[in-house]
């Protein structure tokens, strides 16, 4: 019944005899009632719902027996080889470095398409100057409107600096004022372009 046996003395009292702990100290003898089961050996309480859930099959009702067996086999395989749930494992193991070197050594040179792409990439270069870049293909009227607004902002900034309202302008503000001539030139070009279209 239980690993902890209790004994009866001459008077009929039940008790658990003294025992030695793992550290070497002794437990006192304890008096108990007849039929006593130590707490650590008592079965855990389970509600009726929990008992019913344990008795239920984890597979859908009516599933074919061979499908149930296959699913159980997969579960056992997953428990023996734990991984990320839902992640499909690769069918072939990845080749080692030496295997990859051997296989790449026997391959032919890159195809013509690959060589053409490589040549085109070599011919391309990135322009760093603003003047080399083409003017944006947006609507010239819209661009003209934005540049006029920028010119108004520059003129307002110039007035603030000259009147002393803005005593210490930021370096970005000074740079903006220096670009006034460039903005005026672009506005003239766009006005000419828009005038030709109308």
Buried (B, 14 or more C-beta within 10 A) or exposed (E): EEEBEBEEEEEEEBBBEEEEEEEEEEEEBBEBEEEBEEEEEEEEEEEEEEEEEEEEEEEEEEEEEEEBEEEEEEEEEEEEEEEEEEEEEEEEEEEEEEEEEEEEEEEEEEEEEEEEEEEEEEEEEEEEEEEEEEEEEEEBEEBBEEBBEBBEEBEEBBEBBEEEEBEEBEEEBEEBEEEBEEBEEBBEBBBEBBEEEE
